[in-house]
Amino acid sequence: MLPREFQTLSILQFKFKTQSMKKYIILFAVSLSMISCGDAQTTTKSKNQKEQLKGIVNKVVTKSEFKTLMTNKEAQLIDVRTSGEYTGGHIVNAKNIDFNGANFKTNIAKLDKNKPVLVYCQAGGRSGKAAAMMKEMGFTKVYDLEGGYGNW
């Protein structure tokens, strides 16, 4: 058996080693999570870069950017609000295709996927969903008005 002084010392050394190990384990866990988050961001960035190289655009734009995009003669201007909202006021030359309508996907599919699509709703929610859906359908350039018609 060890003398009492050595036993106390051994207990203190054990506690110190245990605390040090906890620090290393926490440091390892934090490092691992940072690495995995970095990979996710890199994957997202590389996916966006690949889409940009292919000419695929799906972005929310400001009112002034939207107006500039409207000057493109090939642009397809789509209002995805209800017909009642559309009748109450809309952007000139906008075509109304109700996002909540039964024929929304069918009507959207009739648009030219290779020409820019400018989409808006009242506040940005429906047009954001519509833009994501159009991207999935193969549209290459979709621009969503920030803040919707309420921002117009």
C-alpha positions in Angstrom: 0.0 0.0 0.0 1.2 3.5 -0.8 1.8 6.1 2.0 -1.2 8.5 2.4 0.7 11.5 0.8 1.2 9.4 -2.4 -2.4 8.3 -2.5 -3.6 11.9 -2.4 -1.2 12.8 -5.1 -2.4 10.0 -7.3 -6.1 11.1 -6.9 -5.1 14.6 -7.9 -3.2 13.4 -10.9 -6.2 11.3 -11.9 -8.6 14.2 -11.6 -6.2 16.4 -13.6 -5.9 13.8 -16.4 -9.7 13.3 -16.5 -10.3 17.1 -16.8 -7.6 17.3 -19.6 -9.2 14.4 -21.5 -12.6 16.2 -21.3 -11.1 19.3 -22.8 -9.6 17.3 -25.6 -12.8 15.4 -26.3 -14.8 18.7 -26.4 -12.1 20.3 -28.6 -12.3 17.3 -31.0 -16.1 17.4 -31.2 -16.1 21.1 -31.9 -13.4 20.7 -34.6 -15.3 17.9 -36.2 -18.6 19.8 -36.4 -16.8 22.8 -37.9 -15.2 20.6 -40.6 -18.6 19.1 -41.5 -20.3 22.5 -41.6 -17.5 23.8 -43.9 -18.0 20.8 -46.2 -21.8 21.6 -46.4 -21.0 25.2 -47.3 -18.5 24.2 -49.9 -20.9 21.7 -51.5 -23.6 24.5 -51.6 -21.1 27.0 -53.1 -19.9 24.5 -55.7 -23.4 23.6 -56.6 -24.3 27.3 -57.1 -21.1 27.8 -59.1 -21.9 24.9 -61.4 -25.5 26.2 -61.9 -24.1 29.7 -62.7 -21.7 28.2 -65.3 -24.7 26.4 -66.9 -26.5 29.8 -66.9 -29.0 28.8 -64.3 -30.2 31.7 -62.2 -32.8 31.6 -59.4 -32.6 34.7 -57.3 -34.5 37.3 -55.4 -34.0 40.8 -56.9 -34.7 44.3 -55.7 -37.4 46.5 -57.3 -34.8 48.4 -59.3 -33.2 45.2 -60.6 -36.6 43.8 -61.4 -37.4 47.0 -63.5 -34.1 46.6 -65.4 -34.8 43.0 -66.1 -38.3 44.0 -67.4 -36.6 45.9 -70.2 -35.5 42.5 -71.7 -37.9 41.9 -74.6 -37.6 38.1 -74.0 -38.6 38.4 -70.3 -41.8 36.6 -69.2 -43.5 38.5 -66.5 -45.7 36.3 -64.2 -48.0 37.3 -61.4 -48.7 34.3 -59.3 -51.4 35.9 -57.1 -55.1 35.1 -57.3 -57.2 36.5 -60.1 -58.9 38.8 -57.5 -55.5 40.2 -56.4 -54.5 40.6 -60.0 -57.7 42.5 -60.9 -57.1 44.8 -57.9 -53.8 45.9 -59.5 -50.8 44.4 -61.2 -47.6 45.2 -63.0 -48.3 46.2 -66.6 -48.0 43.3 -69.1 -47.9 40.7 -66.3 -49.6 37.4 -67.1 -51.6 36.0 -64.2 -51.0 32.3 -63.3 -52.4 31.6 -59.8 -49.9 29.7 -57.7 -52.8 28.1 -55.8 -54.8 27.3 -58.9 -55.4 23.8 -60.1 -53.6 24.3 -63.4 -50.5 26.2 -62.1 -47.9 23.6 -63.1 -49.6 23.1 -66.5 -49.7 26.8 -67.3 -46.1 27.3 -66.1 -44.9 24.4 -68.2 -46.2 26.4 -71.3 -43.6 29.1 -70.7 -40.2 29.1 -72.5 -37.7 27.5 -70.0 -34.8 29.2 -71.8 -36.1 32.8 -71.5 -35.9 34.8 -68.3 -39.0 34.6 -66.0 -39.8 37.5 -63.7 -42.1 36.3 -61.0 -43.9 38.1 -58.2 -46.8 37.7 -55.7 -48.1 40.0 -53.0 -45.2 39.7 -50.5 -42.7 37.1 -51.8 -43.9 33.8 -50.3 -45.8 32.3 -53.2 -43.4 33.7 -55.8 -40.4 32.1 -53.9 -42.1 28.7 -53.9 -43.0 29.2 -57.6 -39.4 30.1 -58.5 -38.1 27.0 -56.7 -40.7 24.9 -58.6 -39.7 26.4 -61.9 -36.1 25.7 -61.2 -37.0 22.0 -60.6 -38.9 22.1 -63.8 -35.8 23.1 -65.7 -36.2 26.9 -66.1 -32.8 28.5 -66.4 -33.4 32.1 -65.4 -36.0 32.9 -62.7 -36.0 36.2 -60.9 -38.3 36.8 -57.9 -39.3 40.4 -56.9 -38.2 41.1 -53.3 -41.2 42.0 -51.2 -43.6 41.2 -54.0 -46.3 43.6 -55.4 -46.6 45.2 -52.0 -43.0 46.5 -52.5 -43.8 47.7 -56.1 
